[in-house]
Every structure is written in structure tokens, then in C-alpha cells.
């Protein structure tokens, strides 16, 4: 009897570990896609600054690497994404037009947007409900990158928010921002490492600095500020995760 219970517990733990790993690798894929989108559109908004071109090309590679790993864990979900990614990826390039700058067809923009929404939706379905420690910080980091990607997408679009269809509601910056702010407060009220808490207060300060722009797509002057601060937030959250892992 005890051996049967023990076997059942081991199996349950293996299943949970598998889903957690798959969720993590899918999350890393969504993260890289989000980062690539921010850099891709920042390249256009910066009128062709090559640093952003280098970044989005690297993020494209990272996205594929994480998708390949995820494919070994959930072939059905990953294959659907892979087919879409294989079709989309070669189209993600700019055509320079004198007087108009770096142009990307509306259809390609919509496909890129749709891909991120689809991948993020899959992540939300398979992600565990754990809301503590490094898992919580990883979700926060992903939320910031997804919201920032939508900001750069919409801000660089000719028709701004009018370019988003009513069906594209998986990425809801207002709801995501509220959840993120609740997460910040929860961490400060928790028994988490004090060094982590201090780092998270800095993250929160940087987020508040760009939050209004990210959720309401305000102001051309915000492009550089949003990109810089979301990159700093990513580094700080990674630092916090490493501190927790070493605690």
C-alpha cells in the first residue's frame, strides 16, 4: 500500500516537474519573441540604429532555440507555433523607402502581433499557478516584456491603437499592469530575502516611470525611455531570481 502511494507521489511530482519545465521554456520563447518585437520596431522608430537590428536578430535566434527545447516537451503545442514561426520569420524584415523610412507591410505586422498573442495565450494555459519566489519574478519579467512589445508595436503603427482588432485581447496592458503592481506589493509584504525586496523596489520605481506610456501608448519621446527602462527591469529581475536561487 505504502509503495503504491509512494509511486503515485513520485509520478505526480514528475508530471508537475515536466509541466513546470515546459511552461518555463515556452515562457522563455514568449520572452524572446517579445524582446525581438520591441527591438524590431525600435529599429524603425530610431530610423535604423544598428544596435537594435543586432538585438532583434539575436532575439530571433533565442526565440527559435527556446521553441526547439519546448518542442521536445510538448510537440503538439510547439509544432503549431513552429509552423507559424517558420512562415513569419522570413517576412520580418524592413524595406527602406525614401521619405517614408523603414516600412513593414500591415499584413506582416498583424502576423507578428498575432504570433505573440497566440504564443502568450498558450503560455497562460500551461503555466503553473505558483505565485512565489523565482516563478513569480519570471512571470513579472515576462509581463513587462509582453506589454513593452505591444507598446512598440502600436507606437510604430501608422494608425496606432486603431490597428488593433477587438479580437486581439490576450495582451491587455491595463489588466496586466494592475496584476504586476499587486505582485510588487505582495513581495514587499512577504518573507522574501531583504536584498531581493530592495531590488524589487527599484524595479517598481522604474516600472512606474514608464507604466503610463506603456499602457496608454503615450508620446513619441517615450520610445527611448521605455526601451531603456524595460531593459533595466529585465536585468534587475534576473538579478533577483539569481539571489533567490542562491539563498
N, C-alpha and C positions, 0 to 999 in steps of 0.2 A: 504494500500500500504506500509506504513512505517512498519507495523507489519510484513508483508511478507519479507521485506528487512532485518529487524532485525532477523527474524527466520532463514533466509538464511545465515546471517553472523555468527550467533551462531552455526549453523550446520557446516559451513566451519571451524570455529575455533575448534570445537570438532574433526573434521576429521584430521586437522593439528596436534592437540594435541595427537590424537591416533597414527598417523604415527610417530610423534616425539618420543613418549614413546616406541613404538615398535622398532624403529631404535636404541634408547638408550639401550634397553635390549638386542637386537641382538648384538649391539656393545660390550656390557659387556661380552656376551658369547664368541665372537671372541677374545676379550682381554684375557679372562681366558684360552681359548684354546692355544693362542699364548704363554702365560706365562707358561702354562704346558709343551708345546713343548720345550721351552728354558731350563726349569729345567730338563725335562726328558733326553734331550741329554747332558746337563751339568753333570748329574749324571754319564753318561758313560765317558765323557771326563775327569772327576775328579777321575776316577777309583773307583767310588762307595762311594762318600762322602754323608753320610746320610742326610745332611741338604737339599740337592737337591731332594732327594727322598721324604722327608716330604713336600717340597714345591710343587712338581708336583702332589702329591696325593691330596693336598689341592686345587690346581688349577683345578684338575679334578672335584672335588665336586662343586667348584664355577661355572665351566662351565655348569654343569648339572642344578644347581639352576637357572641360568640366562636363560637357554634354556627352562626350565619349565615355567618361567614367560612369555617368548616370545611366548610360545605355546598358552597361553590364549589370545594373541593379534592377532596372525596370524597363525592359526592352520595348514594351507596348507604348508607354508614355513617351519614352525617349525617341522612338522611331518616328512618331508623329511630328515631334519637334524637329528631328533631323531632316525629314523631307522638306519641311517648311524652311528651315535654315539653309539647306543646300540650294534651294530656289532663290531665297532672298539675298544671301551673302554676295554673290557676284554683282548684284544690282546696286549695292551700297557704295556708290562712287559718284563724284561730282563732275558736272560739265561746266567749264568756265565760260561765261557769256559776257562779252564787253558791255559795260553799262548796267549789267544785272548781277554780276558776281557769280558765286558758286551755286549752281542750280541742281536740284534733285526733283524728279517728276513727282507729282502729287500721289500717283499710284504707288510708287516705291515708298514714299513717306508713310502712307497708310498701311502698307505691308509691314514695315518696320515697327510701327506703332502696334499693329495687330499682333505681331510676333511676341513683343514684350508682354502685352496683356495676356496672351494665351499661356506663355511660359509662367508668368506670375500667378495666374489662376491655378495652374497645375501645382505650383509650389504650395499655395494656400490650402489645397485639398490634401496634400500628403504631409504637410508639416505637422510635427507633433504639437501637443498642447502645452508643452513645458514652457514656463514663463519665468525662469530663474537662471541666474548665472550667465555663463557664456552664451547659452542658447538665446536668452533674451537680448543680449548685446548684439548677437549676429542678426536677429530679426530687426533690431533698430537700425543697424548699418544698412541692411537691405532696403528698409523702408525709405531711408534718406536718399539712397541711390535711385530707387524707382521714382520717387517724387521729383528728384532733380532731373532725371531723364525726361519726364513728362514736361517739366518747365522748359528745358532747352528745345524739345520737340515743338511745343506750342509757340514759344517765343520766336522761333526761327521760321515758323509757317507764315505764308503770305496772309492768310485770313485768321491767324491767331486762334482763339478759342472756338471760332466758328468752324474750324476744320475738324473738330472732334465730334463724332456722331454720338447720339444719345445711347447707343448700344455699347459704347466703349467706356463702361463704368467700373471695370475691375480695378483700375487705378483711380482712386478717389482721394486726391491730396488732402482735402479738408478732413475727412474721416481718419485718414492715416496719420495726419498731423496731431489730431486730438489723442489718438491712441499712443502716439510717440510721447507726447507730453505727460500722459498718465504714467507711462513707463519710467520717465525721468523721476517723477515724484515717488513712485513705488521703490525705486532703487535707493533713494535718499532715506526712505523710511525702513529700509531693510537692514539686516545684519551683515551686509556685504562689506568687504575689505574697505577700510577708510581711504586708502590710496586710490582705489577704484572709484569711490564716491567723489573724491576731489577731481579726478579726471573727467568723470561724468558731468560734474557741474560746469566744467569748461566746455564739454560737448554741448550741453544745454544752452550755454551762452552763445556759442557760435550758431547753433540752430535757430535760436530766437532772432539772431541778427539777419538771417535770410528767410525765415519762415514766411513772412508776408509776401515776399516776392515769389517764393516757390509755389504757394498755394493759390495765389491770385494772379500770377504771371505779370508782375508789375515791373515796368521800367527797363529800358534798354541798358541803362547804366548798371543794372544788377547782374549782368552776364558774368563779368569777371569776379565780382564778389561772391556770387553763388558758386561758381566753379571752384574758386579758391577755398571757400569755407566748407563746402561739401567734401572736398578732398582732405582737408584737415580733420573733419569729423571722422572720416573713414580711418585715418591713421590713428586717431585717439581711441576709437572704438576697438581697433585691432590691438592697441597697446593695453587697453583694459581687459580684453579677452586673454592676452598673454599673462597679465598679472593674476587673473583668476586661475588660470591653468597652473601657475607656479605656486599658488597659495596652498 
